[in-house]
Amino acid sequence: MERLVAVSHAFSVYSCELRQPNQVKVIFEFLKSGFQEISSSLDLSFEDDLVADEKIPFLAFLASSLKENSYFPYEPPAGCKRFRNLIAGFMKTYHHIPLTSDNVVVFPSRTVAIENALRLFSPRLAIVDEHLTRNLPRQWLTSLAVQTAETGLSENVLTVIEAPRQSDLMIELIKKLKPQVVVTGIAHFEAVTSSAFVQLSDHFELSSLPGTSGVLKYLSGTPLPSHAAILCGLVKNQVYSDLEVAFVISEEEAILKALSKTVEVLEGNTSLISQYYYGCLVHELLAFQLTDRHPYPERRSEKSKSVEVIGFSTSAVSVLNNAELSISDNGNFLIHMDVDQWFLPTPSTVKAAIFESFARQNMAESEIDVTPSIKQFVKSNYGFPTDTSTGFIYSDCLQSLFSKVVLCCVHESGTMCFPAGSNGNYVSAAKFLKANIVNIPTNSKEGFKLTEEILNKALETVKKPWVYISGPTINPTGFLYSNKEMENILNACARVGARVVIDTSFSGLEFDFEGWGGWNLEGCLSKLSSSGNPSFCVSLLGGLSLKLLSGALKFAFLTLNQPLLIDAFHRFPGLTKPHSTDKYALKKLLALREQKGGMLDVVMEQIRNLEIRAKRLKEALEKCGWDVLRPCAGVSMVAKPSFLDKAVKLSHSLKDAGNGEKDATYEVKLNDATIREAIAKTTGLCINSGSWTGIPGYCRFTFALEDSEFEQALACLVKFKSIIDN
């Protein structure tokens, strides 16, 4: 008997598409060049094409940058040159607004840009779009009735009124209150204010078919008035929801320069990788540009007549005119021995962590929770005690975090106390923010360190002192405080109830750790906290860029053990927070740094390299007539030239020369006010003078430079000596 068997077959058809194969190839070539261990973190499957279209090109760009460049280059505080060029190109191509990179200043976020601008102008009254006030300082905000605002505002207090976006209501407020600064998101307003910032983030699209607005259409045919600027925050990306970069556009040179210097003083630098990300998006759009979408309008050559513009605040003018800020290259090659950045080769472990942090998808909260790692870090490195009440504040910019510390001091009516031989950038920030400042004298006999005796005398009459201490490694001298020296200093501070801010940002690169011995402050701090003045407290400020040998991965932290300070700090919420990718990379690298071999061996090798650098730089300076203080750690040293008060002839730049001749010269007498400019103009070497270090006559040199630039820096010293001799 036969049995019939039914056989059926099923076919499953799968469709596979390799998106952007050329860029995927770049990514895998990077992984094959020594980064195979992070291959498992790469996931190129996407449910949304828009996500793939953004993420794959960026990963390819990041992979190419990490593979081809041994270090991350210097970029001016106004923003990465490439990114500013791309923004200007986008505005010209898609909106027909003829801008250059000089018209663009980059900020970490819209909130930071608004707060910095308000501090620069320090208006009596400002009107700000109600959607943009959430992270402004609380004491600025008011809900006063209009009649009270007209008659009862203090001349010395900045007051911000939240404004609706309806144009008719906004215009009525402007007419009635006559504010000095307006930040508005509306497309049209009457130009009856002293200064206006138009916020276009909601209407600015990075798209091949971007929408436009009345403001952008207006600018395509008319130059931006001198009293107005455009503010735009880039927040509409498809991949990283918490990644933001902002930029301000102006056609007024004075405002652009002032904003650039303000972001340098108060923030430092905007995250380079964040600029890379949005720059990559803009680059893709420019490569895909659709030509002649609209006819190019003919732009008026003259600017619109502007009203009288509010001036910058007195404190801002003083700092911006006198502080040693970045030197503009004007197309010339400069060597930067005047910045606290890492230009030596970036270790492969750091590159791997950076790439993996952007390649990963769906990170767990535990993978980006850095607080346990920071707690362990401050305990193992400094013996700094923490508990459940300890506050941890994070930022992607050390300068920004310090600025908030200064604002807490100002809020308490305290006095910032800086020892002679401190970070000049911090002193400039404190002056800009109108803090009361006391300079504590130090002497060469003690290596320009603070001592218990110096502090006992200096703090005797100071009201509510906030003492800044750079340690264990001192910036700029590169000297070290021993554990005993720091305990004595803290004893002196406790007696007067001082708030102490210990800045550890430049530590972790000690040349002879065993001989120095390290810090363990736990016992001392526990004793002083229980028996000293109740207002005494110690906060720990730290930055991890140098410790992790990275010029691009920026992470700063502030550890607070005083509840009142934690509350005060939260009155200033406009702080740029580290991106989740930064936290992931940092957590991974801190764990690797605790293990034997690997990352720790790389750090030790670079420390030996820095020690050799310091020795070579010392010898070169001494041959050129400088008295050098040899550092024990870090990336900087100080030296005093023997030729101060000598006269030297300098060439004008073409811009400065009144008759336009290249050989136009002028004579200067070398001192703290002129030596930096003299060296930069004659050799292209940028250093910091005694005005920056706070030690009369002593200049600062940082030496974590790329190898060829370090050699050129040594040659520049020889060149300047020959100029002096002649």
Salt bridges, closest charged atoms under 4 A:
ASP49 OD1 - ARG19 NH2 2.61
GLU115 OE2 - ARG119 NH2 3.17
GLU115 OE2 - LYS404 NZ 3.01
ASP129 OD1 - HIS131 ND1 2.97
ASP129 OD2 - ARG165 NE 2.59
GLU190 OE1 - LYS175 NZ 3.60
ASP202 OD2 - ARG165 NH1 2.75
ASP242 OD1 - HIS579 NE2 2.77
GLU244 OE2 - ARG110 NE 3.50
GLU251 OE2 - ARG299 NH2 2.72
GLU252 OE1 - LYS303 NZ 3.53
GLU253 OE2 - LYS257 NZ 3.26
GLU253 OE2 - LYS655 NZ 3.67
GLU302 OE2 - ARG300 NE 3.47
GLU324 OE1 - ARG676 NE 3.80
ASP329 OD2 - LYS81 NZ 2.37
ASP338 OD1 - HIS336 ND1 3.01
ASP338 OD2 - ARG676 NH2 2.74
ASP340 OD1 - ARG700 NH1 2.58
GLU356 OE1 - LYS588 NZ 2.40
GLU367 OE1 - ARG360 NH2 2.92
GLU412 OE2 - ARG499 NH2 2.59
GLU452 OE2 - ARG495 NH2 2.78
GLU485 OE1 - LYS449 NZ 3.17
GLU522 OE1 - LYS379 NZ 3.40
GLU622 OE2 - LYS618 NZ 2.65
ASP656 OD2 - LYS681 NZ 3.56
GLU677 OE2 - LYS681 NZ 3.51
ASP707 OD1 - ARG613 NH2 2.69
GLU711 OE2 - ARG616 NH1 2.71
ASP725 OD2 - LYS721 NZ 2.81
